[in-house]
């Protein structure tokens, strides 16, 4: 094609834009630059200077002067409308959860289709589709939770589901109704290697926790604060090392989720230094809370009961250092929403119940990005490009959504957040949009705010308020992720 033909082609492509964002300071996981962003049919079709000149009809022009424009957040570890076997009920379904996510700048969520022991894995996925259908404001994919890797699951259901776009699953080394033994772990890891899936592991030693729980309860130590003692960092360290060792035996990549402190971090760093494909994830609670937050008057500490529990200030510092140095690839919320004043929430068994009976989890979908931005980027613990990597680009790559999601590039979905990096915000539960009656971050002063969020070019939040519609979100089928490929050193699996 000659130059005149190329010019006509470019002009043709620029005939119509649904949205034009001008004067944007664009920040990706790799770059920072000033540009205009042209959006058509839900995708980014142009990046450059002066796009308004000759762009043709534009549906909406957004002036981003003074704002930072980053990819929409991907919360790759959150729990919405997840069925539970003990009578507890999660506060957030797909409607309230994705509404809250959008308000905080998250434009894609990946919650869990959870298998009960004895249940078909495919049935669990189909049930979760019925739960999510027509409710999500933003885009979503599914992880699976595998609790019963029987021969039907291993030979038929799981391979087929991975091919159909459910290319990641989570396994547990703790909780009686969820945990796998080592032989079962090896079997699912071998399957993941063959099929190209990413495995996530909740790494805590179940027997250590049970032993410590029995000792504490026998001594009458049942208050919420003893949850932190029962869930020892040693139990987390041991299970992290064991999961890594089993994955090394099979030669399969692995992601250790919600890492709480230095003991588990050391295991991940050790594995990475040996060239093993071990990835790490942490969450806001391990940066902002400590075990002291579980030691409140009465039953109030139940609000901060999660597993693993928050540790101490030294653990917080270790987590920050691991975020900065690259030990962690993913920063998720592990949003597990239970209302406090609810007999199906934190008070499922009453205020006199032992810590072992308190539903595990805290809310965090809406506050995740703002906390990391304020405490990380503004306070110069991490730079803005690492912020993008941790909250959008790496999750998209690790879970098979890149480059459709997680970046700002021509051809990618127009999932964007516009940030005012200097805005001051105080976290108040009354201002949040989840269905939980508290936030553990009440009163936290933050700098930086998402003033607009777009999902596939549609504005889903303005000035911290969701403005999309339930049902606008699309279900995403995930590719087999490149980071899940083995090194190729083990044979016979």
C-alpha positions as a Python dict, from the first residue, in 0.01 Angstrom:
ca = {
    (1, 'X'): (0, 0, 0),
    (2, 'X'): (138, 348, -89),
    (3, 'X'): (136, 640, 154),
    (4, 'X'): (-189, 786, 23),
    (5, 'X'): (-358, 450, 64),
    (6, 'X'): (-230, 424, 421),
    (7, 'X'): (-361, 770, 499),
    (8, 'X'): (-705, 688, 357),
    (9, 'X'): (-707, 368, 565),
    (10, 'X'): (-621, 558, 885),
    (11, 'X'): (-884, 823, 809),
    (12, 'X'): (-1141, 552, 750),
    (13, 'X'): (-1064, 390, 1081),
    (14, 'X'): (-1098, 726, 1256),
    (15, 'X'): (-1439, 810, 1110),
    (16, 'X'): (-1629, 740, 1429),
    (17, 'X'): (-1540, 723, 1795),
    (18, 'X'): (-1787, 643, 2066),
    (19, 'X'): (-1565, 807, 2326),
    (20, 'X'): (-1251, 1017, 2309),
    (21, 'X'): (-1042, 1072, 2622),
    (22, 'X'): (-806, 1365, 2576),
    (23, 'X'): (-495, 1487, 2759),
    (24, 'X'): (-458, 1165, 2955),
    (25, 'X'): (-149, 1080, 3157),
    (26, 'X'): (-157, 712, 3065),
    (27, 'X'): (8, 465, 3302),
    (28, 'X'): (52, 99, 3217),
    (29, 'X'): (262, -172, 3378),
    (30, 'X'): (549, -71, 3151),
    (31, 'X'): (509, 293, 3050),
    (32, 'X'): (392, 640, 3139),
    (33, 'X'): (303, 885, 2863),
    (34, 'X'): (56, 1157, 2763),
    (35, 'X'): (-194, 1064, 2494),
    (36, 'X'): (-551, 1072, 2373),
    (37, 'X'): (-748, 746, 2379),
    (38, 'X'): (-1004, 663, 2112),
    (39, 'X'): (-1274, 408, 2192),
    (40, 'X'): (-1513, 236, 1954),
    (41, 'X'): (-1742, -61, 2009),
    (42, 'X'): (-1603, -121, 2357),
    (43, 'X'): (-1238, -141, 2252),
    (44, 'X'): (-944, 96, 2232),
    (45, 'X'): (-890, 175, 1864),
    (46, 'X'): (-641, 461, 1883),
    (47, 'X'): (-369, 600, 2108),
    (48, 'X'): (-184, 915, 2012),
    (49, 'X'): (-157, 1290, 2023),
    (50, 'X'): (-421, 1517, 1877),
    (51, 'X'): (-673, 1245, 1798),
    (52, 'X'): (-954, 1500, 1801),
    (53, 'X'): (-820, 1643, 1477),
    (54, 'X'): (-994, 1458, 1197),
    (55, 'X'): (-1147, 1203, 1430),
    (56, 'X'): (-1493, 1248, 1286),
    (57, 'X'): (-1806, 1218, 1500),
    (58, 'X'): (-1737, 1153, 1868),
    (59, 'X'): (-2010, 1036, 2102),
    (60, 'X'): (-1851, 1173, 2419),
    (61, 'X'): (-1527, 1359, 2483),
    (62, 'X'): (-1373, 1331, 2829),
    (63, 'X'): (-1099, 1576, 2922),
    (64, 'X'): (-853, 1394, 3147),
    (65, 'X'): (-626, 1692, 3211),
    (66, 'X'): (-464, 1654, 3552),
    (67, 'X'): (-582, 1293, 3584),
    (68, 'X'): (-399, 962, 3562),
    (69, 'X'): (-557, 703, 3335),
    (70, 'X'): (-484, 341, 3420),
    (71, 'X'): (-634, 5, 3324),
    (72, 'X'): (-946, -93, 3510),
    (73, 'X'): (-868, -302, 3814),
    (74, 'X'): (-898, -679, 3807),
    (75, 'X'): (-986, -832, 4142),
    (76, 'X'): (-876, -1188, 4081),
    (77, 'X'): (-968, -1322, 4426),
    (78, 'X'): (-1308, -1233, 4565),
    (79, 'X'): (-1607, -1427, 4692),
    (80, 'X'): (-1959, -1336, 4577),
    (81, 'X'): (-2277, -1531, 4647),
    (82, 'X'): (-2066, -1835, 4725),
    (83, 'X'): (-2269, -2117, 4878),
    (84, 'X'): (-2150, -2229, 5220),
    (85, 'X'): (-2225, -2547, 5404),
    (86, 'X'): (-2253, -2415, 5760),
    (87, 'X'): (-2557, -2190, 5733),
    (88, 'X'): (-2364, -1866, 5684),
    (89, 'X'): (-2469, -1643, 5395),
    (90, 'X'): (-2243, -1398, 5214),
    (91, 'X'): (-2378, -1045, 5210),
    (92, 'X'): (-2282, -963, 4851),
    (93, 'X'): (-2429, -1121, 4542),
    (94, 'X'): (-2321, -1038, 4188),
    (95, 'X'): (-2534, -724, 4182),
    (96, 'X'): (-2409, -559, 4502),
    (97, 'X'): (-2057, -696, 4470),
    (98, 'X'): (-1994, -571, 4118),
    (99, 'X'): (-2165, -239, 4197),
    (100, 'X'): (-1918, -193, 4483),
    (101, 'X'): (-1626, -305, 4269),
    (102, 'X'): (-1712, -56, 3995),
    (103, 'X'): (-1733, 232, 4242),
    (104, 'X'): (-1377, 152, 4352),
    (105, 'X'): (-1234, 128, 3999),
    (106, 'X'): (-1245, -248, 3949),
    (107, 'X'): (-1388, -344, 3609),
    (108, 'X'): (-1336, -722, 3615),
    (109, 'X'): (-1386, -966, 3901),
    (110, 'X'): (-1303, -1337, 3922),
    (111, 'X'): (-1500, -1506, 4201),
    (112, 'X'): (-1530, -1879, 4269),
    (113, 'X'): (-1761, -2155, 4154),
    (114, 'X'): (-1722, -2379, 4458),
    (115, 'X'): (-1767, -2755, 4454),
    (116, 'X'): (-1904, -2924, 4764),
    (117, 'X'): (-1762, -3265, 4846),
    (118, 'X'): (-1971, -3522, 4663),
    (119, 'X'): (-2099, -3266, 4413),
    (120, 'X'): (-2031, -3260, 4041),
    (121, 'X'): (-1783, -2984, 3955),
    (122, 'X'): (-1974, -2906, 3638),
    (123, 'X'): (-2294, -2873, 3840),
    (124, 'X'): (-2118, -2622, 4066),
    (125, 'X'): (-2019, -2413, 3763),
    (126, 'X'): (-2369, -2430, 3616),
    (127, 'X'): (-2523, -2331, 3950),
    (128, 'X'): (-2289, -2032, 3969),
    (129, 'X'): (-2389, -1917, 3623),
    (130, 'X'): (-2752, -1919, 3732),
    (131, 'X'): (-2654, -1714, 4037),
    (132, 'X'): (-2467, -1454, 3830),
    (133, 'X'): (-2692, -1434, 3525),
    (134, 'X'): (-2817, -1082, 3458),
    (135, 'X'): (-2676, -931, 3777),
    (136, 'X'): (-2320, -814, 3711),
    (137, 'X'): (-2250, -449, 3636),
    (138, 'X'): (-1892, -523, 3522),
    (139, 'X'): (-1723, -814, 3347),
    (140, 'X'): (-1648, -1135, 3531),
    (141, 'X'): (-1487, -1477, 3495),
    (142, 'X'): (-1493, -1781, 3722),
    (143, 'X'): (-1226, -1967, 3909),
    (144, 'X'): (-1329, -2309, 4033),
    (145, 'X'): (-1279, -2448, 4383),
    (146, 'X'): (-1197, -2820, 4372),
    (147, 'X'): (-1278, -3003, 4695),
    (148, 'X'): (-1353, -3354, 4566),
    (149, 'X'): (-1108, -3460, 4293),
    (150, 'X'): (-1270, -3797, 4227),
    (151, 'X'): (-1207, -3988, 3905),
    (152, 'X'): (-1504, -3833, 3725),
    (153, 'X'): (-1375, -3486, 3809),
    (154, 'X'): (-1016, -3566, 3713),
    (155, 'X'): (-1084, -3758, 3394),
    (156, 'X'): (-1390, -3584, 3259),
    (157, 'X'): (-1518, -3268, 3420),
    (158, 'X'): (-1207, -3070, 3502),
    (159, 'X'): (-1027, -3121, 3167),
    (160, 'X'): (-1344, -3028, 2977),
    (161, 'X'): (-1411, -2719, 3189),
    (162, 'X'): (-1054, -2596, 3145),
    (163, 'X'): (-1098, -2624, 2767),
    (164, 'X'): (-1424, -2430, 2793),
    (165, 'X'): (-1260, -2126, 2953),
    (166, 'X'): (-1241, -2203, 3324),
    (167, 'X'): (-863, -2219, 3325),
    (168, 'X'): (-786, -2167, 3694),
    (169, 'X'): (-887, -2338, 4013),
    (170, 'X'): (-823, -2312, 4384),
    (171, 'X'): (-741, -2586, 4631),
    (172, 'X'): (-722, -2576, 5010),
    (173, 'X'): (-482, -2729, 5257),
    (174, 'X'): (-711, -2638, 5547),
    (175, 'X'): (-1083, -2636, 5642),
    (176, 'X'): (-1235, -2983, 5689),
    (177, 'X'): (-1499, -2937, 5420),
    (178, 'X'): (-1252, -2804, 5163),
    (179, 'X'): (-904, -2945, 5218),
    (180, 'X'): (-723, -3197, 5002),
    (181, 'X'): (-463, -3443, 5124),
    (182, 'X'): (-118, -3452, 4967),
    (183, 'X'): (-203, -3734, 4726),
    (184, 'X'): (-507, -3545, 4603),
    (185, 'X'): (-296, -3230, 4565),
    (186, 'X'): (-45, -3420, 4351),
    (187, 'X'): (-324, -3554, 4131),
    (188, 'X'): (-478, -3214, 4064),
    (189, 'X'): (-135, -3058, 4007),
    (190, 'X'): (-53, -3326, 3751),
    (191, 'X'): (-384, -3257, 3577),
    (192, 'X'): (-314, -2883, 3577),
    (193, 'X'): (22, -2949, 3415),
    (194, 'X'): (-133, -3162, 3140),
    (195, 'X'): (-423, -2926, 3074),
    (196, 'X'): (-247, -2588, 3112),
    (197, 'X'): (-444, -2456, 3410),
    (198, 'X'): (-331, -2222, 3687),
    (199, 'X'): (-359, -2359, 4041),
    (200, 'X'): (-417, -2132, 4341),
    (201, 'X'): (-345, -2265, 4690),
    (202, 'X'): (-475, -2160, 5031),
    (203, 'X'): (-169, -2264, 5228),
    (204, 'X'): (-226, -2327, 5598),
    (205, 'X'): (-162, -2654, 5783),
    (206, 'X'): (-501, -2788, 5892),
    (207, 'X'): (-370, -3017, 6167),
    (208, 'X'): (-159, -2742, 6325),
    (209, 'X'): (-462, -2513, 6335),
    (210, 'X'): (-687, -2785, 6477),
    (211, 'X'): (-431, -2873, 6745),
    (212, 'X'): (-382, -2512, 6856),
    (213, 'X'): (-756, -2447, 6848),
    (214, 'X'): (-824, -2741, 7078),
    (215, 'X'): (-556, -2624, 7323),
    (216, 'X'): (-686, -2267, 7330),
    (217, 'X'): (-1051, -2364, 7367),
    (218, 'X'): (-968, -2611, 7645),
    (219, 'X'): (-816, -2318, 7837),
    (220, 'X'): (-1124, -2105, 7779),
    (221, 'X'): (-952, -1884, 7523),
    (222, 'X'): (-1236, -1842, 7275),
    (223, 'X'): (-1248, -1467, 7203),
    (224, 'X'): (-1192, -1351, 6843),
    (225, 'X'): (-833, -1251, 6915),
    (226, 'X'): (-734, -1614, 6965),
    (227, 'X'): (-806, -1681, 6599),
    (228, 'X'): (-471, -1516, 6525),
    (229, 'X'): (-293, -1747, 6769),
    (230, 'X'): (-457, -2062, 6631),
    (231, 'X'): (-365, -1969, 6275),
    (232, 'X'): (8, -1952, 6344),
    (233, 'X'): (246, -1811, 6087),
    (234, 'X'): (436, -2139, 6124),
    (235, 'X'): (130, -2327, 5997),
    (236, 'X'): (124, -2092, 5698),
    (237, 'X'): (497, -2136, 5639),
    (238, 'X'): (481, -2515, 5651),
    (239, 'X'): (187, -2539, 5412),
    (240, 'X'): (346, -2290, 5172),
    (241, 'X'): (667, -2493, 5165),
    (242, 'X'): (473, -2817, 5119),
    (243, 'X'): (264, -2678, 4833),
    (244, 'X'): (578, -2551, 4661),
    (245, 'X'): (752, -2887, 4707),
    (246, 'X'): (460, -3081, 4561),
    (247, 'X'): (444, -2842, 4265),
    (248, 'X'): (820, -2879, 4213),
    (249, 'X'): (782, -3257, 4205),
    (250, 'X'): (521, -3230, 3930),
    (251, 'X'): (692, -2931, 3761),
    (252, 'X'): (386, -2712, 3750),
    (253, 'X'): (346, -2340, 3826),
    (254, 'X'): (158, -2242, 4140),
    (255, 'X'): (12, -1929, 4297),
    (256, 'X'): (5, -1897, 4676),
    (257, 'X'): (-288, -1673, 4770),
    (258, 'X'): (-342, -1420, 5051),
    (259, 'X'): (10, -1437, 5196),
    (260, 'X'): (23, -1269, 5536),
    (261, 'X'): (385, -1222, 5638),
    (262, 'X'): (757, -1299, 5622),
    (263, 'X'): (754, -1671, 5695),
    (264, 'X'): (551, -1761, 5386),
    (265, 'X'): (721, -1486, 5185),
    (266, 'X'): (1059, -1649, 5253),
    (267, 'X'): (933, -1977, 5108),
    (268, 'X'): (808, -1807, 4791),
    (269, 'X'): (1127, -1607, 4752),
    (270, 'X'): (1333, -1924, 4799),
    (271, 'X'): (1134, -2101, 4526),
    (272, 'X'): (1164, -1808, 4287),
    (273, 'X'): (1540, -1788, 4346),
    (274, 'X'): (1565, -2150, 4229),
    (275, 'X'): (1380, -2071, 3908),
    (276, 'X'): (1052, -2231, 4011),
    (277, 'X'): (740, -2076, 3868),
    (278, 'X'): (582, -1984, 4198),
    (279, 'X'): (369, -1672, 4216),
    (280, 'X'): (244, -1484, 4520),
    (281, 'X'): (-63, -1281, 4609),
    (282, 'X'): (-136, -1057, 4905),
    (283, 'X'): (-425, -838, 5015),
    (284, 'X'): (-503, -504, 5185),
    (285, 'X'): (-564, -659, 5526),
    (286, 'X'): (-201, -763, 5551),
    (287, 'X'): (-90, -405, 5491),
    (288, 'X'): (-339, -222, 5711),
    (289, 'X'): (-450, -454, 5992),
    (290, 'X'): (-270, -644, 6268),
    (291, 'X'): (-367, -912, 6517),
    (292, 'X'): (-449, -629, 6759),
    (293, 'X'): (-754, -549, 6543),
    (294, 'X'): (-900, -884, 6650),
    (295, 'X'): (-851, -787, 7016),
    (296, 'X'): (-1139, -543, 7056),
    (297, 'X'): (-1408, -504, 7319),
    (298, 'X'): (-1672, -773, 7324),
    (299, 'X'): (-1722, -945, 6992),
    (300, 'X'): (-1604, -656, 6774),
    (301, 'X'): (-1282, -835, 6681),
    (302, 'X'): (-1492, -1079, 6476),
    (303, 'X'): (-1509, -812, 6209),
    (304, 'X'): (-1141, -873, 6132),
    (305, 'X'): (-1138, -1253, 6151),
    (306, 'X'): (-993, -1387, 5826),
    (307, 'X'): (-750, -1661, 5730),
    (308, 'X'): (-460, -1628, 5739),
    (309, 'X'): (-505, -1356, 6001),
    (310, 'X'): (-328, -1021, 6003),
    (311, 'X'): (3, -1047, 6190),
    (312, 'X'): (207, -756, 6332),
    (313, 'X'): (381, -437, 6208),
    (314, 'X'): (696, -631, 6116),
    (315, 'X'): (485, -858, 5896),
    (316, 'X'): (325, -555, 5732),
    (317, 'X'): (671, -422, 5645),
    (318, 'X'): (773, -758, 5500),
    (319, 'X'): (464, -758, 5279),
    (320, 'X'): (542, -407, 5154),
    (321, 'X'): (898, -509, 5072),
    (322, 'X'): (776, -815, 4883),
    (323, 'X'): (533, -601, 4684),
    (324, 'X'): (811, -363, 4586),
    (325, 'X'): (1070, -630, 4504),
    (326, 'X'): (849, -845, 4286),
    (327, 'X'): (795, -1146, 4514),
    (328, 'X'): (422, -1076, 4480),
    (329, 'X'): (265, -1060, 4137),
    (330, 'X'): (-98, -1005, 4239),
    (331, 'X'): (-280, -778, 4481),
    (332, 'X'): (-638, -893, 4542),
    (333, 'X'): (-905, -819, 4801),
    (334, 'X'): (-1006, -1172, 4906),
    (335, 'X'): (-1342, -1003, 4959),
    (336, 'X'): (-1543, -1242, 5177),
    (337, 'X'): (-1844, -1039, 5291),
    (338, 'X'): (-2033, -1127, 5608),
    (339, 'X'): (-2255, -881, 5787),
    (340, 'X'): (-2168, -823, 6152),
    (341, 'X'): (-2520, -770, 6291),
    (342, 'X'): (-2659, -1082, 6126),
    (343, 'X'): (-2737, -1430, 6254),
    (344, 'X'): (-2625, -1560, 5914),
    (345, 'X'): (-2309, -1351, 5920),
    (346, 'X'): (-2037, -1297, 6179),
    (347, 'X'): (-2284, -1377, 6460),
    (348, 'X'): (-2390, -1707, 6304),
    (349, 'X'): (-2336, -1884, 6638),
    (350, 'X'): (-2391, -1583, 6865),
    (351, 'X'): (-2155, -1345, 7039),
    (352, 'X'): (-2038, -1607, 7287),
    (353, 'X'): (-1920, -1842, 7014),
    (354, 'X'): (-1558, -1951, 6995),
    (355, 'X'): (-1333, -1787, 6739),
    (356, 'X'): (-1334, -2118, 6550),
    (357, 'X'): (-1704, -2073, 6473),
    (358, 'X'): (-1682, -1721, 6329),
    (359, 'X'): (-1726, -1704, 5950),
    (360, 'X'): (-1391, -1618, 5797),
    (361, 'X'): (-1348, -1312, 5581),
    (362, 'X'): (-1362, -936, 5555),
    (363, 'X'): (-1495, -698, 5288),
    (364, 'X'): (-1257, -513, 5060),
    (365, 'X'): (-1368, -501, 4696),
    (366, 'X'): (-1434, -130, 4685),
    (367, 'X'): (-1138, -15, 4895),
    (368, 'X'): (-864, -240, 4749),
    (369, 'X'): (-732, -5, 4482),
    (370, 'X'): (-758, 314, 4686),
    (371, 'X'): (-564, 162, 4977),
    (372, 'X'): (-277, 41, 4761),
    (373, 'X'): (-266, 367, 4567),
    (374, 'X'): (-261, 585, 4877),
    (375, 'X'): (-37, 373, 5098),
    (376, 'X'): (182, 247, 4816),
    (377, 'X'): (208, 495, 4528),
    (378, 'X'): (148, 822, 4717),
    (379, 'X'): (383, 719, 4999),
    (380, 'X'): (640, 601, 4742),
    (381, 'X'): (659, 242, 4860),
    (382, 'X'): (581, 129, 4504),
    (383, 'X'): (564, 322, 4178),
    (384, 'X'): (256, 366, 3964),
    (385, 'X'): (364, 112, 3703),
    (386, 'X'): (397, -158, 3968),
    (387, 'X'): (56, -58, 4100),
    (388, 'X'): (-89, -130, 3756),
    (389, 'X'): (100, -457, 3729),
    (390, 'X'): (-22, -581, 4067),
    (391, 'X'): (-385, -477, 4030),
    (392, 'X'): (-455, -532, 3659),
    (393, 'X'): (-185, -652, 3420),
    (394, 'X'): (-42, -946, 3612),
    (395, 'X'): (-384, -1086, 3710),
    (396, 'X'): (-489, -1064, 3344),
    (397, 'X'): (-179, -1256, 3237),
    (398, 'X'): (-188, -1516, 3514),
    (399, 'X'): (-556, -1596, 3458),
    (400, 'X'): (-572, -1593, 3079),
    (401, 'X'): (-739, -1257, 3011),
    (402, 'X'): (-443, -1065, 2865),
    (403, 'X'): (-427, -857, 2644),
    (404, 'X'): (-804, -824, 2625),
    (405, 'X'): (-793, -705, 2985),
    (406, 'X'): (-528, -548, 3206),
    (407, 'X'): (-362, -298, 2976),
    (408, 'X'): (-417, 14, 2767),
    (409, 'X'): (-338, -83, 2409),
    (410, 'X'): (-502, -73, 2069),
    (411, 'X'): (-730, -374, 2046),
    (412, 'X'): (-776, -416, 2421),
    (413, 'X'): (-1110, -368, 2591),
    (414, 'X'): (-1164, -8, 2697),
    (415, 'X'): (-1150, -86, 3070),
    (416, 'X'): (-1014, 234, 3219),
    (417, 'X'): (-991, 421, 3547),
    (418, 'X'): (-938, 795, 3570),
    (419, 'X'): (-766, 892, 3895),
    (420, 'X'): (-732, 1222, 4073),
    (421, 'X'): (-397, 1150, 4243),
    (422, 'X'): (-435, 1434, 4493),
    (423, 'X'): (-795, 1394, 4610),
    (424, 'X'): (-840, 1327, 4983),
    (425, 'X'): (-1091, 1066, 5094),
    (426, 'X'): (-1193, 927, 5431),
    (427, 'X'): (-1323, 570, 5422),
    (428, 'X'): (-1676, 551, 5562),
    (429, 'X'): (-1894, 244, 5534),
    (430, 'X'): (-2192, 470, 5474),
    (431, 'X'): (-2024, 580, 5149),
    (432, 'X'): (-1946, 229, 5024),
    (433, 'X'): (-2173, 28, 4797),
    (434, 'X'): (-2135, -328, 4920),
    (435, 'X'): (-2408, -497, 5124),
    (436, 'X'): (-2191, -535, 5435),
    (437, 'X'): (-2269, -333, 5746),
    (438, 'X'): (-1907, -242, 5824),
    (439, 'X'): (-1562, -190, 5679),
    (440, 'X'): (-1247, -273, 5877),
    (441, 'X'): (-1095, 46, 5734),
    (442, 'X'): (-1350, 288, 5884),
    (443, 'X'): (-1196, 634, 5923),
    (444, 'X'): (-884, 561, 5718),
    (445, 'X'): (-756, 876, 5547),
    (446, 'X'): (-652, 815, 5186),
    (447, 'X'): (-503, 1021, 4905),
    (448, 'X'): (-608, 944, 4549),
    (449, 'X'): (-951, 867, 4413),
    (450, 'X'): (-1108, 707, 4108),
    (451, 'X'): (-1322, 981, 3954),
    (452, 'X'): (-1442, 769, 3662),
    (453, 'X'): (-1435, 403, 3561),
    (454, 'X'): (-1520, 255, 3223),
    (455, 'X'): (-1588, -109, 3138),
    (456, 'X'): (-1569, -180, 2765),
    (457, 'X'): (-1608, 192, 2702),
    (458, 'X'): (-1922, 233, 2913),
    (459, 'X'): (-1898, 456, 3219),
    (460, 'X'): (-1976, 240, 3522),
    (461, 'X'): (-1875, 483, 3798),
    (462, 'X'): (-1847, 861, 3838),
    (463, 'X'): (-1713, 1038, 4145),
    (464, 'X'): (-1712, 722, 4353),
    (465, 'X'): (-2070, 629, 4268),
    (466, 'X'): (-2169, 339, 4041),
    (467, 'X'): (-2375, 436, 3739),
    (468, 'X'): (-2387, 121, 3529),
    (469, 'X'): (-2671, -126, 3515),
    (470, 'X'): (-2701, -477, 3651),
    (471, 'X'): (-2664, -715, 3358),
    (472, 'X'): (-2422, -493, 3164),
    (473, 'X'): (-2128, -713, 3266),
    (474, 'X'): (-2021, -995, 3037),
    (475, 'X'): (-1897, -1339, 3134),
    (476, 'X'): (-1537, -1393, 3020),
    (477, 'X'): (-1397, -1725, 2906),
    (478, 'X'): (-1030, -1741, 3001),
    (479, 'X'): (-748, -1868, 2782),
    (480, 'X'): (-496, -2114, 2917),
    (481, 'X'): (-247, -1871, 3072),
    (482, 'X'): (112, -1857, 2957),
    (483, 'X'): (238, -1829, 3319),
    (484, 'X'): (84, -2172, 3385),
    (485, 'X'): (321, -2346, 3145),
    (486, 'X'): (568, -2583, 3314),
    (487, 'X'): (942, -2554, 3280),
    (488, 'X'): (946, -2893, 3108),
    (489, 'X'): (1186, -3063, 3347),
    (490, 'X'): (962, -3332, 3496),
    (491, 'X'): (879, -3640, 3295),
    (492, 'X'): (583, -3871, 3280),
    (493, 'X'): (310, -3637, 3401),
}
